[in-house]
């Protein structure tokens, strides 16, 4: 939990209540601190005061909703302002709930629990990475098409992931998937600012939607860094020899190289059909995976559509 309130006494009270119920809590007292904190942290829920020095609660809520990395974090407004206008404005800015001070701690706990349960049951988000899934990905692409926006659609797939899962187990495989999700968001933010969307189709398949100019630099940074960081997920013996040995899909023993990424970039110019864009990206990804003498991660771009 992230608690943001300029009154230290209120912050301490809320923190004490939530910690009593085994929540981990970070308390901040100034609006400007929040944006810096959220660049490196992603809380499960934010409790936010409206009136604070620096950036006020309204502006913060709006920024949280506009930023790709934080737009899915639930926000509860805690405020001494009880006017209907304040509540309406907070909801319009993207808040999930509004609690007026002074509040009953039992009500606070109940509302926090309700929102967290709703979030965990949200089928639009991948349960492992908490990234938007296929319906939200399609909605984002259709939105850009409808707005006549130029964009690039990037299909990211991990090579030899199944073999890694078979040898190292699903828990380690899940760690790799979460690390890929973090890598995609970090690099997209570095090269595209706030104009990007990262989705998780499922398994080891991800989607990145961003501007045409940002797509290739982002893909280059993603593939280069992945080839360095992925080695940390293998033991010393496998790192040194550069492969693992396990059964393939035909139950034959094979050597599988260290995991890599394939990034297929489609920058549609006239194509207005989501299914066609996905099909083109999948075909390009398959082509890139089968390139002869390939070593490590790779990105390829198709401008035909």
N, C-alpha and C positions, 0 to 999 in steps of 0.2 A: 504494500500500500504506500502511496505517496500522499502525505497530508500537507496542504499548503495554506497557511494562515498567518497573518502578520502579528497576531496576538500570541505570544509564547505560552500563555496559560491555557488557551484553547487548544493549541497544538499539543501540549503535554497531556491534556485531558483525553483528547481523541486517541493519541498514541497509546496511553495507558489502557484505555478501553479495548482497543483492537489487539494489543499485545496479550491482554488477559485471555483472549480467544485464539491465541497462537498465530496471529498474523504478524508478519515481519513489516515494520513500519519505518519509513524515512520521513522526517519532518523538515520542511523548508518554510522560510518566513518572508521571502521577497520574490515578487513575480519574476524578476530577471534570472533568479537562480534556477527556476523551473526548466526553462528551455535548455540551459547548459546541462542540467541533470538528465533530461530526456534524450539528449544526443548519445549518451552512453548507457542508459538504463531504460528498461521497459516494464514499468509496474503493471500489476494486474488490474489496479483501479486507482483513480485519483480523486481525493476529496479536496475541493477547491473553494477558498473564500472568494468573494467578489471584490471587496474593497481592500486593496493592498498597494503599497508603494511600488513605483516602477510600472510594470505591466499589470493591469487589473485583471480580475477573473474573467470578464467578458472576452477581452482580447486573447487571454491565454487559452480559453476554451476554443475559440475560433482557430487559433494557431494549431492547437492539438488536432483538431478535426481536419485541417488543411494539409498537415504533414503526413506523408505516406507511412512513415514508421510508427506513428502514434494514433492514426485516425480510428483504429479499432479499440483503443483503450477506453473503458467506461469512465465517465466523469460524473461525480455527484457534487452539486453546488451546496456549500454550507454557508449560510449568510444570515446576518441580522436584518437584512432588507426583506421585508415581508410583502411589499407591494406586488400586485398581480403583474405589473409591467416588468419587474425584475425577473419574475419567474418565466414569463413568456419569452423575454429576450434571451434568457439562459437556455431555454429549450431550443429557440431558433438558432443559437450559436452552436448547438450540438450536445448540450448536457443531457445525461440520461435520467437525472433525478434532481430534485431541489428540496433541501431540508432547511427549515427556518430555525435560527438560534433564538433562545436557548432550546436545545433538543433533549429528548429522552434517550439515554444511551441504549435502551432496549430497541427503540425504533431505529436508531442508527445501525445497530448490528443487524436487525432484520432486513433493512433495505440494502445493506452491503451484501449480505448473504444472497438475497434475491437476485441482485444484478450479477453476482459471480456465478450463480447457478445457471442463469440465462446465458451468460457468456460461454460457459463450459458446454452447454447444450446447443450452441449455435453451429448448425451443420454447414454454414457458409464458410467457416474457418477450419483449416486443417487442425486436427487435435494435437499434432506433434509440434508444428512450427507456428501455429496461430496465424498463418498467412491466409488470405482469401483463396477460396477454391474455384472450381470451374465455373459456376454460375456468375461469380463476381468478376472473373477474368473476362468472360464474354460480355458482361455488362460494361466493363471498362473499355473494351475495344469498340463495341457498338456506340458508346458515348462519343469516342473520338471520331469515329466514322461519321456519325450524325452531325458533329460539330465541324466537319470538314477540316480536322486537324491532321497535319503530317505527323506520322509516328512510325516507330520501328517495333516489330513484334519479335521477341527473342525467345527461342525454345531452348532450355538448358536441361541436359540429361547427363547423369553420371555413368561413366563407362566402367564395367566390371564391378558394379555395386553388389549384384547378387552373389558373386563369388566371395566378396568381402564379408557379406552377411553370413554365408555358409561357414566361413572359417573363424570369424571373430565374434559372431553372435549378433542377435538383433539389438541388444542394448548398445553395443558399439556402433552398429549401423545407424541407429537413431541419433547418436551423437554426431555422426558425419552429416546426416540430413539437416540437423539443426545448425551445424556449422556452415553448410552451403547456404542455407536461408539467410544467415547473418552476413555472409560474404556478399551475397547478391545485393542486399539492402545497403551495406556499407559502401560498396563501389558505385551503386546507382546514385546514392546521395552525393558522393564525391564528384561525380561527373555531370549529373543532371539536376542538382539542387532538389527542388520539390516536384519536378515534373517527371515522375516515374511511378510505376506500379509493379509490385512484385507479388506473384501468385504462386500457389503450390497445387499443381494438378493432383499430385499423390505420388507415393513412392519416392523415386529419385528424379521426378520430372517437375520442372519449374518453368514459369513464364515471367519475363520481364518486358514491360511496355514502357517506352520512353521516347524521347525525340530522336529523329534520324541522326542528328549530329552527335548525340551522346552515346548512341548504341555501340559503335565500334570501339571507342576508347574504354567504355565500361566493360565490354566483352574481353578486350585485351587485358585489362587489369584483373578481371575475375579469373581468367584462365592462367595468367602468370602467377598470381598469388596462390591459387588452388594447388598448383603443382608443387609449391613449397610447403604449404601447411598440411596437405594430406599425408605426408610422410610421417607426421607426428602420430597418426592413427595406426601405424604398423609397428610391430616389434622390431628390434635391431636386426635380427636375422633376415626378416623379409625385406627390410629397407635395403640392406646391403646387396642382396641378390636381385632385388627389383621385381619380384613376383611372388605369388602364392600359388599353391597347388591344391586343387579340389576337383570335384566332379562337375562336368558341364551339364546342360539341359538334356543331353543324350546319354547321360550316365557314363561318360568317358572321362578318364583322368586327364586334366589339362593344366598348363601353367597360365595364370592370369596376371598381367602386368599390374603395377601399382595403379590405383584408381585415377581416372582423369575426367575432365568435363568436355562435352561437346556442346557448343553454342551455335545454333542456327539463327541467323538474323534475316528477317523478311521486312523490307521497307516498302509497303504497298503504295503505289502512286494513284492507281485508278480503281483498285479492287475494293468493292464495298460489301463483300460477303465474308462474314466471320469464318464460316466453315472452310472456305477456300483458302483463307490466310493460314488457318491451322494446318490444313492439308499441305500447303506449300512448305511451311516450316518443318513439318514432319518428314517430308520427302528430302529436304535439304539436310536435315539432321542425319537421316539414314545414309545419304551420300557421304557426309563428312566422317561418319563412323567407319565406313568401308574404304577410306582412302588408303592406298598402299604406302608402306614404309612410314606410317604415322607414328609419332612418339609424343606422348604427353597430351595435355589439353589443347583444344583447337577451337577457333571460331571461324565461321564462313558466312558470307552475306550474299543474298540473292535479291537483285533489284528488278527482276523481270515483271512482277505484277504491280 
